Amino acid sequence: MGGYALKKVDRVRRRQDYVAAYKSGKRIATQHFIIIVRSNDLGIPRMGIAISRKIKGAVRRNRMKRLIREFFRLHKSCFPPSNDYIFSVRSLPSRPAYPDIEHELKKSPLLRTC
């Protein structure tokens, strides 16, 4: 596992961090996501996920969360450090698959070239 593990410190966990990101973070929009970026003082990139219950189907919401976590886990080194990234899901693709999600997120101006 080593460097690819997604540890607790790699996740945004406190409500106040989410609120601060929504208030003062920079937004990057893609087809299915709004990615909110806010700097932190930790020196590592952290991720959080927000999916509204307006998006029906708990199974589909949970699958999307797993795909986003997997993307972040595998590409953690590509994210600029000292930032929090909140992935807010606008809509779900009809059949969410990892290659589609990966392609969409890699196209965003968020990642350094890896």
Z-matrix of the N, CA and C atoms (Angstrom, degrees):
N
C 1 1.451
C 2 1.518 1 110.27
N 3 1.297 2 117.80 1 -61.78
C 4 1.451 3 122.42 2 173.09
C 5 1.514 4 114.78 3 52.30
N 6 1.340 5 116.12 4 -121.75
C 7 1.449 6 122.31 5 -175.32
C 8 1.512 7 114.50 6 -72.37
N 9 1.324 8 117.70 7 -9.67
C 10 1.459 9 120.20 8 -177.95
C 11 1.521 10 113.47 9 -93.51
N 12 1.308 11 118.30 10 -5.13
C 13 1.464 12 120.07 11 -178.65
C 14 1.525 13 109.90 12 -69.73
N 15 1.326 14 116.39 13 145.50
C 16 1.462 15 121.90 14 175.86
C 17 1.520 16 107.20 15 -101.93
N 18 1.316 17 115.74 16 104.00
C 19 1.464 18 121.23 17 -174.68
C 20 1.523 19 110.54 18 -91.22
N 21 1.331 20 115.50 19 171.12
C 22 1.464 21 120.93 20 178.22
C 23 1.519 22 111.70 21 -59.31
N 24 1.316 23 116.64 22 -38.87
C 25 1.468 24 119.55 23 -177.84
C 26 1.524 25 112.25 24 -68.50
N 27 1.329 26 117.40 25 -14.95
C 28 1.463 27 121.87 26 179.36
C 29 1.523 28 112.53 27 -85.07
N 30 1.336 29 117.29 28 -1.71
C 31 1.466 30 120.29 29 -176.71
C 32 1.522 31 110.85 30 -115.63
N 33 1.320 32 115.95 31 145.01
C 34 1.462 33 121.36 32 171.27
C 35 1.519 34 105.18 33 -79.93
N 36 1.336 35 117.18 34 121.55
C 37 1.456 36 119.50 35 -172.63
C 38 1.522 37 113.75 36 -119.71
N 39 1.323 38 117.69 37 -25.79
C 40 1.462 39 119.82 38 -175.00
C 41 1.524 40 111.36 39 -91.47
N 42 1.315 41 115.10 40 142.80
C 43 1.457 42 121.22 41 -179.36
C 44 1.525 43 111.11 42 -59.05
N 45 1.317 44 117.28 43 -40.25
C 46 1.462 45 120.13 44 -177.64
C 47 1.524 46 111.69 45 -64.40
N 48 1.325 47 118.32 46 -28.57
C 49 1.465 48 120.75 47 175.75
C 50 1.525 49 110.83 48 -70.15
N 51 1.343 50 116.66 49 -39.28
C 52 1.464 51 120.35 50 175.86
C 53 1.524 52 110.35 51 -63.89
N 54 1.327 53 116.66 52 -46.38
C 55 1.470 54 121.22 53 -178.82
C 56 1.524 55 110.20 54 -61.24
N 57 1.325 56 117.49 55 -44.52
C 58 1.465 57 121.31 56 179.31
C 59 1.527 58 111.05 57 -62.85
N 60 1.321 59 117.10 58 -39.10
C 61 1.465 60 120.53 59 178.84
C 62 1.525 61 110.50 60 -65.52
N 63 1.334 62 117.09 61 -42.76
C 64 1.460 63 119.93 62 179.43
C 65 1.525 64 111.27 63 -66.21
N 66 1.329 65 117.76 64 -33.91
C 67 1.468 66 120.88 65 -178.99
C 68 1.523 67 112.29 66 -74.23
N 69 1.319 68 116.81 67 -48.12
C 70 1.462 69 118.81 68 -169.31
C 71 1.523 70 114.75 69 -120.62
N 72 1.330 71 117.74 70 8.14
C 73 1.455 72 119.34 71 -177.88
C 74 1.516 73 113.04 72 -82.89
N 75 1.317 74 115.43 73 158.22
C 76 1.462 75 122.54 74 175.40
C 77 1.528 76 107.96 75 -87.02
N 78 1.333 77 116.82 76 137.75
C 79 1.463 78 121.03 77 -176.66
C 80 1.523 79 111.34 78 -105.20
N 81 1.323 80 114.29 79 136.71
C 82 1.457 81 121.97 80 175.39
C 83 1.523 82 106.24 81 -125.22
N 84 1.332 83 116.65 82 123.23
C 85 1.465 84 120.55 83 -176.00
C 86 1.522 85 110.60 84 -104.71
N 87 1.327 86 115.08 85 137.64
C 88 1.457 87 122.39 86 170.32
C 89 1.523 88 106.57 87 -123.89
N 90 1.302 89 116.85 88 -173.18
C 91 1.462 90 120.03 89 -176.71
C 92 1.528 91 112.48 90 -61.53
N 93 1.314 92 118.36 91 -43.86
C 94 1.459 93 121.99 92 -175.99
C 95 1.529 94 114.32 93 -112.22
N 96 1.334 95 117.90 94 -5.88
C 97 1.457 96 120.68 95 -173.78
C 98 1.520 97 112.10 96 -131.84
N 99 1.313 98 114.92 97 154.00
C 100 1.457 99 122.50 98 161.31
C 101 1.525 100 104.15 99 -118.86
N 102 1.312 101 116.17 100 120.82
C 103 1.457 102 120.98 101 -178.35
C 104 1.525 103 107.13 102 -105.02
N 105 1.312 104 115.94 103 120.87
C 106 1.454 105 121.72 104 -178.66
C 107 1.525 106 107.63 105 -103.04
N 108 1.319 107 115.71 106 125.29
C 109 1.465 108 121.72 107 -176.21
C 110 1.524 109 108.68 108 -115.64
N 111 1.314 110 115.84 109 128.30
C 112 1.470 111 121.44 110 178.22
C 113 1.521 112 107.93 111 -141.11
N 114 1.314 113 116.49 112 139.26
C 115 1.465 114 119.36 113 -177.97
C 116 1.527 115 110.81 114 -73.42
N 117 1.321 116 114.65 115 149.86
C 118 1.463 117 121.26 116 173.55
C 119 1.527 118 108.19 117 -129.10
N 120 1.302 119 116.69 118 169.36
C 121 1.465 120 121.00 119 -177.72
C 122 1.528 121 112.27 120 -101.98
N 123 1.318 122 116.86 121 17.44
C 124 1.459 123 120.21 122 -172.74
C 125 1.521 124 113.89 123 -91.16
N 126 1.325 125 117.60 124 -19.86
C 127 1.454 126 120.15 125 -179.32
C 128 1.516 127 114.29 126 82.98
N 129 1.329 128 117.57 127 4.49
C 130 1.465 129 121.48 128 177.95
C 131 1.523 130 108.99 129 -131.33
N 132 1.334 131 117.81 130 151.74
C 133 1.466 132 119.08 131 173.67
C 134 1.530 133 109.84 132 -77.92
N 135 1.333 134 116.13 133 138.29
C 136 1.467 135 120.81 134 176.03
C 137 1.518 136 108.52 135 -124.33
N 138 1.320 137 116.73 136 153.07
C 139 1.456 138 120.44 137 -179.73
C 140 1.514 139 111.25 138 -127.16
N 141 1.329 140 114.46 139 151.02
C 142 1.451 141 122.23 140 174.15
C 143 1.520 142 107.89 141 -140.18
N 144 1.316 143 116.58 142 157.36
C 145 1.465 144 121.38 143 -178.27
C 146 1.512 145 108.72 144 -128.17
N 147 1.335 146 115.75 145 135.89
C 148 1.460 147 121.41 146 176.06
C 149 1.525 148 108.07 147 -131.53
N 150 1.331 149 115.85 148 118.46
C 151 1.464 150 121.15 149 176.88
C 152 1.518 151 107.48 150 -129.55
N 153 1.309 152 115.83 151 123.43
C 154 1.458 153 121.29 152 -178.92
C 155 1.526 154 110.97 153 -71.48
N 156 1.324 155 115.61 154 148.72
C 157 1.462 156 119.38 155 175.32
C 158 1.520 157 111.80 156 -74.38
N 159 1.327 158 116.83 157 -5.34
C 160 1.466 159 119.90 158 173.04
C 161 1.523 160 110.20 159 -64.74
N 162 1.322 161 115.44 160 -25.43
C 163 1.464 162 120.30 161 174.21
C 164 1.517 163 105.86 162 -80.44
N 165 1.297 164 115.91 163 109.55
C 166 1.463 165 121.77 164 -171.32
C 167 1.522 166 112.18 165 -73.31
N 168 1.313 167 114.25 166 150.22
C 169 1.456 168 121.47 167 174.90
C 170 1.513 169 112.55 168 94.72
N 171 1.318 170 116.62 169 98.20
C 172 1.463 171 120.91 170 -179.14
C 173 1.525 172 111.66 171 -60.32
N 174 1.315 173 116.71 172 -35.68
C 175 1.465 174 120.22 173 -179.24
C 176 1.527 175 109.75 174 -63.17
N 177 1.337 176 116.51 175 -43.04
C 178 1.469 177 120.76 176 179.93
C 179 1.530 178 111.04 177 -68.33
N 180 1.336 179 117.11 178 -40.65
C 181 1.472 180 120.20 179 177.95
C 182 1.527 181 110.58 180 -62.42
N 183 1.329 182 116.73 181 -44.74
C 184 1.467 183 120.50 182 -179.05
C 185 1.522 184 111.72 183 -66.45
N 186 1.319 185 117.25 184 -36.78
C 187 1.469 186 120.45 185 176.93
C 188 1.526 187 109.96 186 -62.54
N 189 1.336 188 116.35 187 -43.03
C 190 1.462 189 119.90 188 179.14
C 191 1.531 190 110.38 189 -62.94
N 192 1.324 191 117.65 190 -40.43
C 193 1.468 192 120.54 191 177.21
C 194 1.524 193 110.71 192 -60.49
N 195 1.328 194 116.58 193 -43.36
C 196 1.471 195 120.10 194 179.61
C 197 1.526 196 110.92 195 -62.94
N 198 1.339 197 116.87 196 -40.91
C 199 1.463 198 120.23 197 -179.49
C 200 1.531 199 111.44 198 -66.09
N 201 1.324 200 116.92 199 -40.45
C 202 1.468 201 120.34 200 178.75
C 203 1.527 202 110.14 201 -66.23
N 204 1.332 203 116.89 202 -43.96
C 205 1.473 204 119.84 203 178.24
C 206 1.523 205 111.10 204 -60.70
N 207 1.321 206 116.56 205 -41.18
C 208 1.463 207 120.66 206 179.60
C 209 1.529 208 110.67 207 -64.37
N 210 1.338 209 116.40 208 -42.92
C 211 1.463 210 119.73 209 177.80
C 212 1.526 211 110.39 210 -59.45
N 213 1.321 212 117.13 211 -47.47
C 214 1.466 213 120.52 212 -178.67
C 215 1.526 214 110.78 213 -64.59
N 216 1.315 215 117.10 214 -40.78
C 217 1.462 216 121.16 215 -178.96
C 218 1.528 217 110.92 216 -61.16
N 219 1.329 218 116.61 217 -43.45
C 220 1.463 219 120.42 218 -176.88
C 221 1.527 220 112.99 219 -77.45
N 222 1.332 221 117.58 220 -27.19
C 223 1.462 222 121.24 221 -175.06
C 224 1.529 223 112.79 222 -113.70
N 225 1.318 224 117.06 223 19.72
C 226 1.464 225 121.63 224 -176.79
C 227 1.528 226 111.95 225 -55.75
N 228 1.312 227 117.04 226 -37.21
C 229 1.465 228 120.12 227 -178.10
C 230 1.527 229 112.37 228 -71.60
N 231 1.326 230 117.86 229 -16.79
C 232 1.466 231 121.69 230 179.81
C 233 1.526 232 112.35 231 -83.27
N 234 1.325 233 117.43 232 -19.05
C 235 1.459 234 121.24 233 -179.31
C 236 1.520 235 109.37 234 -79.47
N 237 1.336 236 117.69 235 135.68
C 238 1.465 237 119.09 236 175.17
C 239 1.530 238 110.27 237 -59.00
N 240 1.331 239 118.35 238 136.84
C 241 1.467 240 120.63 239 -177.55
C 242 1.525 241 111.87 240 -71.40
N 243 1.313 242 115.04 241 170.82
C 244 1.470 243 123.90 242 177.45
C 245 1.521 244 113.07 243 62.33
N 246 1.331 245 116.90 244 34.54
C 247 1.461 246 121.36 245 175.80
C 248 1.517 247 109.88 246 -134.85
N 249 1.338 248 115.06 247 150.18
C 250 1.458 249 121.97 248 169.05
C 251 1.518 250 107.22 249 -101.54
N 252 1.319 251 116.86 250 137.66
C 253 1.461 252 122.73 251 179.75
C 254 1.516 253 108.02 252 -121.86
N 255 1.325 254 116.43 253 116.37
C 256 1.456 255 121.73 254 176.76
C 257 1.522 256 106.85 255 -104.93
N 258 1.322 257 116.64 256 117.84
C 259 1.457 258 122.31 257 177.89
C 260 1.523 259 107.56 258 -93.50
N 261 1.319 260 116.28 259 106.25
C 262 1.456 261 121.84 260 178.50
C 263 1.524 262 107.24 261 -100.93
N 264 1.317 263 116.61 262 121.58
C 265 1.461 264 121.00 263 -175.02
C 266 1.516 265 108.92 264 -87.57
N 267 1.347 266 116.73 265 121.68
C 268 1.466 267 121.72 266 178.39
C 269 1.518 268 110.90 267 -81.77
N 270 1.318 269 115.61 268 -46.36
C 271 1.463 270 120.98 269 -178.86
C 272 1.520 271 107.76 270 -152.93
N 273 1.315 272 114.96 271 158.13
C 274 1.460 273 119.55 272 179.37
C 275 1.516 274 109.59 273 -99.99
N 276 1.320 275 117.35 274 139.67
C 277 1.457 276 118.95 275 170.78
C 278 1.525 277 109.09 276 -64.91
N 279 1.320 278 116.96 277 157.56
C 280 1.467 279 119.58 278 -177.06
C 281 1.526 280 111.56 279 -58.66
N 282 1.317 281 117.32 280 -41.56
C 283 1.468 282 121.74 281 176.16
C 284 1.525 283 108.38 282 -132.18
N 285 1.326 284 117.21 283 90.50
C 286 1.467 285 118.31 284 -176.99
C 287 1.524 286 111.46 285 -65.67
N 288 1.317 287 115.85 286 124.09
C 289 1.458 288 121.94 287 177.59
C 290 1.524 289 108.01 288 -128.52
N 291 1.308 290 116.17 289 147.74
C 292 1.460 291 120.14 290 -175.70
C 293 1.529 292 112.85 291 -58.07
N 294 1.335 293 120.24 292 -45.59
C 295 1.475 294 118.26 293 -178.84
C 296 1.535 295 113.18 294 -59.06
N 297 1.327 296 117.29 295 -36.09
C 298 1.465 297 120.38 296 179.29
C 299 1.528 298 111.15 297 -68.11
N 300 1.332 299 116.16 298 -44.43
C 301 1.463 300 121.13 299 179.63
C 302 1.530 301 109.63 300 -64.50
N 303 1.325 302 116.24 301 -44.07
C 304 1.462 303 120.82 302 179.91
C 305 1.528 304 110.84 303 -60.46
N 306 1.319 305 116.86 304 -44.41
C 307 1.468 306 121.03 305 -179.74
C 308 1.530 307 110.77 306 -61.99
N 309 1.326 308 116.45 307 -44.92
C 310 1.467 309 120.50 308 -179.12
C 311 1.529 310 111.69 309 -64.06
N 312 1.317 311 117.30 310 -43.71
C 313 1.463 312 120.14 311 -177.81
C 314 1.529 313 112.18 312 -73.90
N 315 1.318 314 117.64 313 -31.41
C 316 1.466 315 120.11 314 178.13
C 317 1.526 316 111.48 315 -69.65
N 318 1.342 317 117.08 316 -27.80
C 319 1.461 318 120.71 317 179.07
C 320 1.524 319 112.10 318 -73.29
N 321 1.317 320 117.70 319 -20.17
C 322 1.465 321 120.31 320 -177.72
C 323 1.528 322 109.61 321 -67.51
N 324 1.334 323 117.53 322 151.78
C 325 1.471 324 120.17 323 -179.05
C 326 1.526 325 113.19 324 -72.95
N 327 1.299 326 116.02 325 7.82
C 328 1.452 327 123.28 326 -174.86
C 329 1.526 328 113.45 327 -72.06
N 330 1.315 329 116.95 328 -40.43
C 331 1.460 330 121.29 329 -171.86
C 332 1.515 331 112.47 330 -89.42
N 333 1.331 332 115.05 331 143.81
C 334 1.452 333 119.73 332 167.87
C 335 1.522 334 106.27 333 -72.96
N 336 1.293 335 117.13 334 161.39
C 337 1.458 336 119.25 335 178.29
C 338 1.519 337 109.97 336 -68.97
N 339 1.309 338 115.36 337 129.90
C 340 1.471 339 121.54 338 178.99
C 341 1.507 340 109.81 339 -126.97
